[in-house]
Amino acid sequence: MSIDVKYTATATATGGRDGTARSDDGRLEVKLSSPRELGGAGGDGTNPEQMFAAGYSACFIGAMKVAGMQLKIKVPDNASVTAKVGIGPRSAGGFGITAALAVSLPGLDRDQAQKVVDTAHQICPYSNATRGNVDVKLTVV
């Protein structure tokens, strides 16, 4: 499969889960901390799973807007996606992640909302990147 790349994001992390990460343009600059649940000290920094959750949820809203146009269903301006990204040891070794997206589409009936979510899941680059490798649960709330 080929991809016609229109934009490339670049960021550099230093120090791993207890270091820092910064985009090449300086718009993103974060301190990283390992969660206690993973054996870290906690701390006031963010972690890769939080950044993945934020990115996936924002991207999924964009995909829903495209899906809405395709389906001729108006996606409400106050649509929201709450992403929960889990991390832990895999039975096959190493670590893996899970994702659960709770999607709110106020004003749409359940059938319309489900159509938008299902179509967006086929459009969203995060969904396409995780498909077949990460357990992703979608729920209309």
N, C-alpha and C positions, 0 to 999 in steps of 0.2 A: 504494500500500500504506500502510495506517495502522498505527501502533504505539501501543499503550496503555502509555505510559511509566509505570513504577513507581518508577524511581530515576534521578536525574541526577547524574553526577559533574562537578565543576567544578575545573579547575586552571588556573593561570596560569604561563606561561613568560616569562622576561625574559632578554634577551641571546642568544637563539637557542641554537645547539648548544654554545656556550661560556658559557652563563649558568646560570640556576637554574630549577627548576620546583617549584611548591608547590600542593597541593590547598587548597581554600577552608577546610577544617576543620583543616588543619595536620598531618594524619596522614601525608601524603606530602610530603617536602621533600628535593629532590635537587639536587646540583651536576651540571652537564652538561659533558661534554668531547667534542670532535670526535675520532673515531678517526684515527690516522695514515693508515690506508688511504683515508680521504676527504680527505686533505690537511691534517688537523688536527694539533694538537700532542700528541694522546693525553691524558694527564692522568688524574687519579684519579676523575673524574666518570663518570656513566653516560651513555647516549645514548638517543634515542627508539626505536631498533631493539631495544635490550635491554629497554626497558620494554614495547614491543609484544610481544616474545617471552614475557616473564613473564606479561603479561595474557592472551595467547592460550592459553598452556599451562594456566594456572589455570582459565580459562573452559572450555576443552575438557574438563578433568576433570569439571567440573560438568555439562556436556552429556552426558558418558559415563554419569554417574550417572542422569540422566533417561532416557537411552537404555536403560540396564540395566533400569530399572523397567518401561519400555514393553515390552521384549523378555523380561522375566522372567529376566534373567541378572544374577547378583550381581557388581557391579563391585568388585574387591578394594580394601580400604582402602589398600594400598600401590601402587595404580596410579600411574603417573607419565607425564608428557609432557615431552619435551625439544623445545623449539621453537628453530629456527634461522631468523633473519630476515636476509635479504640485502638490500643496497641497492646500486644502481649506475645508470649512465646507461641510458636506454631508447633503442632504435633509432629510435623515433618522436620523440625529443627529451625533455628533462626527465629526471627520475629516477623509478625505480620500485623496488618491493620484491618479494621472493619469500619464501615461508614453507615450511618443512619441519618436520613434526611427527613425532617418533619416539615411539610409544606403547607403553608396557609395561603389560600386564595379567596379572601373575603368577597362575598357577593356571587360567587360561582356555585352552581349546584354540584353535588358530589360527582356526578357522571362527567360533567364538563371539566371539573378540576382534575379528575383522574386521567382524562384524555390528554390534557395539557401536560401533566406530570409524566405520563408514559411516553409521549412524543418528545418532551424535553430530555428524557433519559437517553434517547437515541441520538440527540443532537449534541448534548453537553460534552465538551472535550474531557472533562474530569471523569464523567461516566464512561466514555469510550476508553479512556486510559486504564480504568480500574476493572472494566468488564472482563469476567473470566478469571480474575486474579484476586479481587477483593470482594468480600461479602458486603453488598450495598442494599440496604433496606429503605424503601420509599414509603412514606405514610402521608396521606392527606389528612390534615387536622382541621 
